[in-house]
Amino acid sequence: MCGIFGYIGTRSALPVLVEGLRRLEYRGYDSTGVAIHDGDQISVHKTVGKVQNLQSVLPSEVPGTMGIAHTRWATHGGVTFVNTHPHASHDGKIHLVHNGIIENFRSLHRRVKAHGIECVGETDSEVLVHLMGIELAGGATPQEAVERTLHLARGTWGLSILFLDHDVLICARNGSPLIIGQGDGEMFVSSDPHPLSAHTQRVVYMEDGDLAILTRDSMKMVTHKGHSIDPTVTVLEDSWSESDLGDSPHFMHKEIYEQPEALRHCIAGRVDREMGSGRLGGMRLGHSTMVQAPHVRLLGCGTANFAAEIGQMLIEKMARIPAVTHISSEFRNNDPVINPKAIYLAVSQSGETADTISAVKEIKLKGGQVFGVVNVVGSTIARLCGQGVYIHSGPEQSVASTKAFTNMVAALTIFATQLGRTRHLSKAKGREIIEHLQQAPHLMESYFENPGPIDEAVALLAEAKSVLFLGRGLSAPVAKEGALKLMELAYIPCLAYPAGEMKHGPIALLEEGSPVVIVAPNDHLKEKTLSALHECRARGAKIILIHEEGDTIASEGDVSIAVPRIHPWLTPLLTVVPLQLIAYSTALHLGKDVDRPRNLAKSVTVE
Ligand code: G6P
């Protein structure tokens, strides 16, 4: 949600900034811009649209070795040229890019106006640069101008600021991620770690309230109270350098096909086959915590929420204790009752989703113990929780999440076996689950060898007014995930329902030819799901059926797609894959931008 990249060094800044933006683009792509300082002046280039659009308006060369860049996901103010970052102070002496929301921007706007300064756009960000400009004109140093302005501001920010008369880049963080990259004679700042991996492995994760003052060869960090701090330098994981497209046509395609390998990474070294248990060291779960936990609560948004719903069911099946999944934004706002003995799991690919961060803070404030189930190492949720499990998907760049979903499900499966073994799960049953889980990557590969009639499914879906997705038990969240994927990529209204609930409402939508996608693996609920299938067919619906290989129900679908057989508790790892392929192929067929669907952002860092 808005991407920031900044550079101060000796190289030409423009190509470094544009490449940084390109890698951050999945955070938002309503508009993009850069500001570059050449020692005498700051030149600004911006445009509505994606980085590609910016590249087409840029001159071939822009002198300058210091600059800031931004890719926007609009919150306050429309998608227009004037609302595009960077924003400049009234006298052009300061340029700034911002990620986050300034909640009191109206009152700050009045303050700016009282100084006779008119904002040119409608963004909340612009008031900050004017206030800094007023401070600087009044004799403040750049650091003082930033500190005094932020003292007045309420809300969230990741900021990168350029000053015409000073050889310095100032960055500030409060609620929106910023990471500093330390090179030799050069410094970088980025909203995400992976654009940094092309330049350096040495990074510093800024904390809320921190201010960083960067020169070419120094980094000074102070807290919001003005205390100097020694930055902790972390070495980036190797996997961040693997984030290029390679030979794949799209990131989504690449990431779908990376799932078997990603799954292997997630499982490796984390299961004890002999004991039939999970071995998640990072969870730091004491035996007594596991034995005494009265319940488990899982939190997440979007795809992470659906993975959490699967985790919830597996925990109840294996550990026989109550587990409930919450949408993070709802959880936090409903003044939740927190039991300090319960186990809370915050599930997030990016580790930066604002709603989930707020929920984690609420749990911690009330004495609860919360564990992260997160992909991005060192992300805010991972650091806030301080304990948990990294799902190890590697970088996921397509806005539509795929390999993070399957790895979240795998990590939660391992957690469920670990918790289950302290309670009701027998060693034999635990072993059975682990053996099947270890086979899942191979089974996924064998599915990719014969993915079935995806094109026939696309033909049924592409012109549909709406699509209904149905599944029961573990397949209900899979149906939701399939519906989300198709809706966000192909812009077709999709509805997902537990199959048994279909007759209580969605059945009214069905007419001759309505497509219905039904997820029906060979579990104890299959026969009941088939009843829903027949009810749909009786109303003229066309059925796209996801089933397991060798199952005679194949003949029930107008289009039937088989996935390899696996343990009934692990079917989501396989049944979701054709749904990902269907969404991807339908979007391509309709000429949509699969990696950058309209209005969405991969990492939603505002509430
Ligand atoms: C956004 C993305 C979704 C993602 C959700 C949660 O809405 O578009 O793909 O599932 O955020 O993101 P997280 O990083 O917390 O898993």
Residues whose N, C-alpha, C, O or C-beta is under 5 A from the ligand:
A	BS01	G6P	C301 G302 T303 A304 V347 S348 Q349 S350 G351 T353 V399 A400 S401 L600 A601 K602 V604
